[in-house]
């Protein structure tokens, strides 16, 4: 059965990048980029990631196995427009996805075909439409929500996410783009319940996979009163 999954590298205090880079200047020189590359260092060093990018070298380890596993599980992707625009040039003519990518956007654009099986279809009908189209294209494999964090929150808030994997890096950033932020649309006495299904620890990152159980009321216990 096709699952909708998401994964993101985050700092110990929950940031996946530094403060949002606005305006001119080189993004690579920004605080947003510096924090992003700090929390994704484990992936950039992994052999499976480097192979997908067409680079040599890298570490063959647990981190590499996880990246390979996630690439192999995905039959289609959903992505935000900012991420798609930012990656278009660096990914080149043969992006690492090798599957259809559905980009959530308010700005129409014709489908962008790339080598290796990757295509970018720009969806203006909202996140629900993008996920539905990705499921239809996934061929029974998973739909991976590739990011960024705002899109992951939208999918989670809409009740469309089945599985969330956090790659928790032992660094405190103090500020930046937070994954689980206040725009999840939760009520004052409501939470989104998750069940951890796998924890893998390495020196540079801890991988925690959760099944998303959905929204539930926050119920006060009886504090030992026996009621």
Residue pairs with C-beta under 8 A, 6 or more apart in sequence:
1 140
2 75
2 135
2 138
2 140
2 141
2 142
2 143
3 142
3 143
3 162
3 163
4 131
4 135
4 142
4 143
4 145
4 155
4 160
4 161
4 162
4 163
5 70
5 73
5 74
5 142
5 143
5 144
5 145
5 161
5 162
5 163
5 164
5 165
6 144
6 145
6 147
6 152
6 155
6 156
6 161
6 163
6 164
6 165
7 70
7 144
7 164
7 165
7 166
7 167
8 16
8 147
8 149
8 152
8 165
8 166
8 167
8 179
9 16
9 39
9 40
9 42
9 43
9 166
9 167
9 169
9 205
10 16
10 39
10 166
10 167
10 168
10 169
10 179
11 35
11 38
11 39
11 168
11 169
11 171
11 172
11 173
11 176
12 168
12 169
12 170
12 171
12 172
13 172
13 173
13 174
14 178
14 179
14 180
15 35
15 39
15 173
15 175
15 176
15 177
15 178
15 179
16 36
16 39
16 147
16 148
16 149
16 176
16 177
16 178
16 179
17 32
17 33
17 35
17 36
17 39
17 148
17 149
17 176
17 177
18 30
18 31
18 32
18 33
18 34
18 35
18 36
18 173
18 175
18 176
18 177
19 31
19 32
19 175
19 176
19 177
20 32
20 177
21 27
21 30
21 31
21 32
21 33
27 33
27 86
31 176
32 176
32 177
35 173
35 176
37 44
38 169
38 171
38 173
39 167
39 169
39 171
39 173
41 169
41 204
42 63
42 167
42 169
42 202
42 204
42 205
43 49
43 63
43 67
43 167
44 50
45 58
45 59
45 63
46 58
46 59
46 61
46 63
46 64
46 67
47 57
47 58
47 59
47 60
47 64
48 58
48 64
48 65
48 67
48 68
48 71
49 58
49 64
49 67
50 56
50 57
50 58
51 58
52 67
52 71
52 96
53 96
54 94
58 64
61 202
62 200
62 202
62 207
63 202
63 204
63 205
63 207
66 167
66 200
66 207
70 144
70 165
71 96
71 98
73 141
73 142
73 144
74 97
74 99
74 138
74 141
74 142
74 143
74 144
75 99
75 137
75 138
75 139
75 140
75 141
75 142
75 143
76 99
76 100
76 101
76 102
76 134
76 135
76 137
76 138
76 141
76 143
76 144
77 97
77 99
77 100
77 101
77 102
77 134
77 143
77 144
77 145
77 146
78 101
78 102
78 103
78 104
78 127
78 130
78 131
78 134
78 143
78 144
78 145
78 146
78 151
78 155
79 101
79 102
79 103
79 104
79 120
79 145
79 146
79 147
79 151
80 103
80 104
80 105
80 147
80 148
80 150
80 151
81 103
81 104
81 105
81 106
81 107
81 122
82 148
83 146
83 147
83 148
83 151
84 101
84 103
84 105
84 120
87 95
88 112
91 114
93 114
93 115
94 114
94 115
94 116
94 118
95 101
95 114
95 116
95 118
96 118
97 117
97 118
97 146
98 116
98 117
98 118
99 117
99 118
99 137
99 138
100 118
100 119
100 121
100 134
100 137
101 118
101 119
101 120
101 121
101 146
102 121
102 123
102 130
102 131
102 133
102 134
102 137
103 120
103 121
103 122
103 123
103 130
104 123
104 126
104 127
104 130
104 151
104 154
105 122
105 123
105 124
106 124
107 122
107 124
108 122
108 124
109 122
110 122
111 119
111 120
111 121
111 122
112 119
112 120
112 122
113 119
114 120
121 133
123 129
123 130
123 133
127 151
127 154
127 155
127 158
127 160
128 158
128 160
131 143
131 155
131 160
134 143
135 143
145 151
145 152
145 155
145 161
148 177
149 177
149 178
149 179
149 181
150 183
152 161
152 164
152 179
153 179
153 180
153 181
153 183
153 184
155 161
156 164
156 184
156 192
156 212
157 183
157 184
157 185
157 186
159 214
159 215
161 212
162 211
162 212
163 209
163 210
163 211
163 212
164 194
164 209
164 210
164 212
165 207
165 208
165 209
165 210
166 179
166 207
166 208
166 210
167 205
167 206
167 207
168 205
168 206
168 207
168 208
169 204
169 205
170 204
170 205
170 206
184 192
186 192
186 215
189 217
189 218
190 215
190 216
190 217
190 218
191 215
191 216
191 218
192 212
192 213
192 214
192 215
192 216
193 212
193 213
193 214
193 215
193 216
194 210
194 211
194 212
194 213
195 210
195 211
195 213
196 208
196 209
196 210
197 209
197 210
197 211
198 207
198 208
198 209
199 206
199 207
199 208
199 209
200 206
200 207
201 207
